[in-house]
Amino acid sequence: MNNKAFIPIIIMLSGVLTVGCTNNTISLSSGQNPENITKALNSVKIETQTISDSTNEFESNISIPIFPESNKFLNELNILMEKEALNIKEEIHQMAKKDFNKNDLKYELNIEYKIHTLNPTFISLTMENYQYTGGTHGFSNKTPYNFDLTTGKEITLEDLFKENSDYKEVINKEIQKQIKEEPDKFFPDEVEVFSGINSKQPFYIEDGKLVIYFGLYEIAPYTAGIVEFEIPSNTLNNIASSPLIK
């Protein structure tokens, strides 16, 4: 059985921007004036689409944000996130069908989202999925979506900082400091010498704070979960180029 439900959420903004994407490459819609679009709306109504599926061999619960269709960029983001979630669902379901006759084990998938920042110029949200396909425990993964709504460009960690700045070194020192405050939580090698962030490091921004995170087993045992580090803004003030970090 497959069920869908919609739960409305209201987020107040001073405006929204209309942008679009093609083949997952996101760009500003042609013929649009960002300043005019920003003044167009005073609020955005966000609905949560819930997709539930249950069979003998598989159970899934997926929650994804549904942004207004009048905003073309966010509408394209709707399509992208739904497509990625349903692709994961189909993959796990096919695995469950194949393996069920062997072990009578019911596979599970749960996907939820969290909006960390949404304003007329920027969106930062994460989608977290939990999969159980046998073994002692399941596996969780978190995917970030950080986009500049004035250009439609996906924002990388490097984009937040001045060119040629030593942002990695600054962030690494702060994370190393936080790791040493809770050494038992991490792998011993990371406590001794933190392996460091990379150019594609997952992150999100919430309340003007940069949050760096690591997946399961990257720097800590499974019991630690997805490990997050909030980087104090005062450590980034001299190198930050983005007003998103406050």
Backbone torsions as a table, in degrees:
resi	resn	phi	psi	omega
1	MET	NA	136.5	-177.7
2	ASN	-121.7	118.2	-177.1
3	ASN	-119.7	143.8	176.3
4	LYS	-126.3	138.2	177.2
5	ALA	-137.2	153.8	-178.9
6	PHE	-124.9	127.1	179.9
7	ILE	-118.1	116.7	-176.7
8	PRO	-77.1	142.1	174.6
9	ILE	-132.0	138.0	178.1
10	ILE	-109.3	125.8	173.5
11	ILE	-120.4	122.6	-177.1
12	MET	-82.3	132.6	177.7
13	LEU	-133.1	165.2	173.4
14	SER	-90.0	-1.0	178.7
15	GLY	163.1	171.6	176.2
16	VAL	-135.0	165.6	179.6
17	LEU	-118.7	147.1	177.9
18	THR	-106.9	115.6	176.9
19	VAL	-136.7	166.8	-175.7
20	GLY	-137.6	172.7	177.8
21	CYS	-144.6	153.8	178.5
22	THR	-134.4	129.9	-179.7
23	ASN	52.3	41.8	177.8
24	ASN	66.2	6.6	171.9
25	THR	-99.9	114.1	-169.2
26	ILE	-94.4	132.7	-179.4
27	SER	-147.5	159.3	-179.4
28	LEU	-64.2	134.9	178.6
29	SER	-61.5	140.6	179.7
30	SER	-70.2	147.2	176.2
31	GLY	78.6	8.5	-178.5
32	GLN	-104.6	141.8	176.2
33	ASN	-105.5	109.2	-176.5
34	PRO	-54.1	-37.4	-178.2
35	GLU	-65.8	-40.2	178.7
36	ASN	-68.2	-40.0	-178.2
37	ILE	-67.8	-37.6	-179.7
38	THR	-58.6	-31.9	-178.4
39	LYS	-87.2	-2.1	-169.2
40	ALA	-69.7	-40.9	-174.5
41	LEU	-128.5	152.1	177.0
42	ASN	-103.8	-8.5	178.1
43	SER	-153.4	156.2	175.7
44	VAL	-123.0	128.0	177.5
45	LYS	-96.2	119.0	-178.9
46	ILE	-109.8	128.3	175.4
47	GLU	-105.7	151.2	174.4
48	THR	-102.8	119.6	176.7
49	GLN	-92.1	122.9	179.4
50	THR	-110.6	122.7	179.4
51	ILE	-115.8	116.8	-179.2
52	SER	-116.3	141.4	-179.2
53	ASP	-143.9	135.1	-179.7
54	SER	-143.8	124.7	175.0
55	THR	-132.9	-179.3	179.3
56	ASN	-61.1	-34.5	-172.6
57	GLU	-104.8	-7.4	-171.0
58	PHE	-154.5	140.5	175.3
59	GLU	-137.2	133.3	-179.8
60	SER	-139.0	146.5	173.9
61	ASN	-136.7	117.1	-175.3
62	ILE	-122.2	127.9	175.0
63	SER	-120.9	122.4	179.1
64	ILE	-133.4	149.6	-180.0
65	PRO	-76.0	142.9	174.8
66	ILE	-118.3	108.7	179.6
67	PHE	-87.9	162.4	-176.7
68	PRO	-61.3	138.6	-179.8
69	GLU	-66.4	-21.6	179.9
70	SER	-67.3	-20.3	177.3
71	ASN	-98.9	102.5	-170.5
72	LYS	-62.3	-41.5	-179.1
73	PHE	-63.0	-49.2	-179.5
74	LEU	-65.4	-31.0	175.6
75	ASN	-64.4	-40.3	176.3
76	GLU	-65.4	-34.6	176.8
77	LEU	-66.8	-38.1	173.2
78	ASN	-52.6	-50.9	-176.3
79	ILE	-62.0	-44.4	-179.1
80	LEU	-61.7	-47.6	-177.1
81	MET	-68.6	-39.8	178.3
82	GLU	-64.9	-42.0	179.6
83	LYS	-61.2	-45.6	-178.9
84	GLU	-65.6	-40.4	179.1
85	ALA	-64.7	-44.4	-179.0
86	LEU	-69.9	-30.3	175.2
87	ASN	-64.7	-42.1	177.1
88	ILE	-63.7	-44.0	179.4
89	LYS	-58.1	-47.3	-178.6
90	GLU	-63.9	-40.0	-179.6
91	GLU	-62.8	-47.5	-179.1
92	ILE	-68.0	-38.5	-180.0
93	HIS	-63.2	-42.0	178.4
94	GLN	-64.7	-37.9	175.3
95	MET	-62.3	-42.0	-178.9
96	ALA	-63.2	-43.0	178.9
97	LYS	-61.1	-42.3	-177.7
98	LYS	-67.5	-38.9	-172.6
99	ASP	-92.2	-15.8	-171.9
100	PHE	-60.0	-42.0	-179.0
101	ASN	-66.8	-18.8	-179.3
102	LYS	-85.3	-38.5	-171.3
103	ASN	-131.4	-2.6	-178.2
104	ASP	54.6	28.1	-177.3
105	LEU	-96.6	134.1	179.4
106	LYS	-90.8	120.7	178.7
107	TYR	-83.2	154.9	-177.4
108	GLU	-132.7	150.0	173.7
109	LEU	-144.6	127.1	174.7
110	ASN	-129.9	127.8	179.3
111	ILE	-126.4	127.4	178.4
112	GLU	-133.4	157.4	179.2
113	TYR	-122.9	159.7	172.1
114	LYS	-141.6	127.5	176.2
115	ILE	-89.4	119.2	-178.3
116	HIS	-93.8	-39.0	177.0
117	THR	-144.3	134.7	172.4
118	LEU	-147.6	114.6	177.4
119	ASN	-144.2	178.8	-175.3
120	PRO	-61.1	-16.8	-176.3
121	THR	-117.0	-8.6	-172.0
122	PHE	-155.7	143.4	171.4
123	ILE	-131.6	136.0	174.9
124	SER	-134.4	116.7	177.6
125	LEU	-143.0	161.4	176.9
126	THR	-129.1	147.0	173.8
127	MET	-115.2	122.8	180.0
128	GLU	-112.2	129.6	177.3
129	ASN	-120.9	139.4	177.4
130	TYR	-114.9	128.2	-180.0
131	GLN	-123.8	135.6	171.0
132	TYR	-121.8	116.9	-178.8
133	THR	-129.6	34.6	-180.0
134	GLY	104.2	173.8	-179.5
135	GLY	90.3	-171.6	-177.4
136	THR	-70.6	-31.7	-178.2
137	HIS	-154.1	170.7	179.0
138	GLY	-84.8	-171.4	-178.3
139	PHE	-135.5	134.7	179.9
140	SER	-113.9	147.5	178.3
141	ASN	-143.6	142.5	-178.9
142	LYS	-123.3	127.8	-179.0
143	THR	-112.1	127.2	179.8
144	PRO	-90.5	148.3	172.3
145	TYR	-130.0	104.2	-180.0
146	ASN	-121.7	114.7	-175.3
147	PHE	-134.2	139.1	171.4
148	ASP	-81.4	117.7	-176.3
149	LEU	-84.0	-0.7	173.9
150	THR	-92.7	-19.5	-179.7
151	THR	-122.9	-18.6	-174.7
152	GLY	78.9	9.1	-176.6
153	LYS	-85.0	137.5	173.0
154	GLU	-71.8	131.0	-176.5
155	ILE	-90.4	126.7	174.6
156	THR	-97.0	169.4	178.4
157	LEU	-60.3	-41.4	-179.4
158	GLU	-60.4	-32.8	-178.5
159	ASP	-63.0	-19.9	-176.7
160	LEU	-81.1	-8.2	-171.5
161	PHE	-125.4	160.9	179.5
162	LYS	-63.1	149.1	-179.9
163	GLU	-61.3	137.5	178.7
164	ASN	65.0	17.7	177.0
165	SER	-78.9	161.5	-179.3
166	ASP	-94.8	45.9	-174.2
167	TYR	-59.1	-36.8	-180.0
168	LYS	-62.8	-44.4	-180.0
169	GLU	-62.7	-42.8	-179.8
170	VAL	-63.5	-46.4	-179.6
171	ILE	-66.4	-41.9	179.8
172	ASN	-59.6	-42.2	179.5
173	LYS	-62.2	-40.9	-179.9
174	GLU	-67.9	-42.0	179.1
175	ILE	-66.3	-41.8	177.2
176	GLN	-57.8	-41.3	178.3
177	LYS	-61.2	-45.2	-179.1
178	GLN	-68.5	-35.4	177.4
179	ILE	-62.5	-42.0	-178.3
180	LYS	-68.3	-18.7	177.1
181	GLU	-76.5	-22.7	177.6
182	GLU	-135.6	61.8	-171.6
183	PRO	-60.5	-31.6	-177.0
184	ASP	-68.2	-15.2	-177.1
185	LYS	-81.1	-18.9	-169.6
186	PHE	-117.6	165.0	173.5
187	PHE	-62.8	140.7	-177.8
188	PRO	-54.3	-38.0	-179.8
189	ASP	-62.5	-36.0	-179.4
190	GLU	-72.8	-30.6	177.4
191	VAL	-68.4	-40.7	-179.1
192	GLU	-70.2	-53.0	178.4
193	VAL	-142.7	107.0	-180.0
194	PHE	-61.7	132.3	-174.4
195	SER	-70.3	-19.8	173.1
196	GLY	95.0	162.2	178.8
197	ILE	-86.6	166.2	177.0
198	ASN	-122.4	176.1	-174.7
199	SER	-67.4	-19.4	179.0
200	LYS	-109.4	27.3	-176.2
201	GLN	-60.6	127.3	177.3
202	PRO	-65.5	142.7	179.5
203	PHE	-158.9	166.6	167.0
204	TYR	-145.7	167.9	178.9
205	ILE	-122.3	128.3	-179.1
206	GLU	-137.9	127.9	-179.0
207	ASP	53.6	37.8	178.1
208	GLY	75.3	8.6	-179.0
209	LYS	-109.6	137.7	175.7
210	LEU	-83.0	128.4	177.9
211	VAL	-120.5	118.4	176.9
212	ILE	-97.1	139.5	177.2
213	TYR	-138.5	161.2	-177.7
214	PHE	-129.6	143.5	-179.6
215	GLY	-73.5	174.2	179.3
216	LEU	-57.1	137.4	176.0
217	TYR	70.1	-1.0	-178.6
218	GLU	-67.4	-49.6	-179.1
219	ILE	-131.9	1.5	-176.7
220	ALA	-152.3	160.3	178.2
221	PRO	-64.6	168.3	-178.3
222	TYR	-55.2	-38.3	-176.0
223	THR	-61.4	-22.4	179.7
224	ALA	-76.6	-18.6	-178.8
225	GLY	72.4	-159.2	174.7
226	ILE	-77.9	114.5	-171.7
227	VAL	-88.9	130.6	-178.6
228	GLU	-118.8	146.9	177.0
229	PHE	-130.7	117.8	172.9
230	GLU	-84.4	123.1	-178.0
231	ILE	-93.9	117.7	-179.4
232	PRO	-56.7	132.1	-176.4
233	SER	-61.7	-29.9	-177.9
234	ASN	-68.2	-16.8	175.7
235	THR	-84.0	-11.7	-176.2
236	LEU	-111.2	-7.4	-172.3
237	ASN	-54.4	-38.4	-175.1
238	ASN	-77.2	-16.1	-175.6
239	ILE	-118.9	-12.8	-178.7
240	ALA	-71.4	136.3	175.9
241	SER	-109.3	-11.2	-175.6
242	SER	-99.9	136.1	175.9
243	PRO	-71.6	-5.5	178.7
244	LEU	-66.6	-27.8	178.0
245	ILE	-91.9	116.9	-173.7
246	LYS	-119.7	NA	NA
